[in-house]
Amino acid sequence: KQYQDEEDAKEQEFQKRLNDIRTEIRLAGIKDENEKAKAQILLDFESKRQEVLENEKLTADQRTALILTLKEQENQQLAALQLSIDQQNAEKALAELDAEMKQAQLSFQIQKDLVDQKDALLKEQYQKNLITEKEFTEGIKANAAARVEIDKAEVNAKMENASKIAGLLGGLSNLVGKESAAGKAFAVAQATIDTYLSAQKAYQSMVGIPVAGPALATVAAGV
């Protein structure tokens, strides 16, 4: 009997080591760190539940109670991990949007610089009598119109980006909890951006009205 017990112990040890190796191989095959962390949690708790089921010293009620407790702990750890993943994704989205905004701003500045260069070239050509006064005037007028369109596109891009930021901040507020200090800060920032967007939209909706448009637009934005 002693010999058989020793053989059984060796077999159990072998099977445990074999399972550990299989687990290591499985985890190594997961490239995404978050998915790997999730798989590790699931494997750890599956192992703990198996230990409870194999523990002959426990009663059926004790096994049930322990397994339920382990399941609750497992859910808590998975929820905490998911919260961390969601926060990482939100922060990544904000960083990517920030880079996109900087690139767009650079593009608009380049366009403005090109229009300024066109103005300078027109003035130089006019001063050297290479173009007529009419051509000079029409060119300057076209450049002024181009600046207006660039400014409109820039404002619209900023509003679109601001709207995206407001959405991301709202998502972060929900993630960290609306009643937490960070959640309230995100909510205030979102409300501030939304207020700006509302005012800007009110201004744009009326600024095109002949004669009284600009005045009405300013009043609408103020309200």
Protein Blocks (a to p, Z undefined) as FASTA:
>chain_A
ZZmmmmmmmmmmmmmmmmmmmmmmmmmmpmblklmmmmmmmmmmmmmmmmmmmmmkbcfk
lmmmmmmmmmmmmmmmmmmmmmmmmmmmmmmmmmmmmmmmmmmmmmmmmmmmmmmmmmmm
mmmmmmnopacfklmmmmmmmmmmmmmmmmmmmmmmmmmmmmmmmmmmmmmmmmnopkbm
klmmmmmmmmmmmmmmmmmmmmmmmmmpghjlmmmmmmmmmZZ
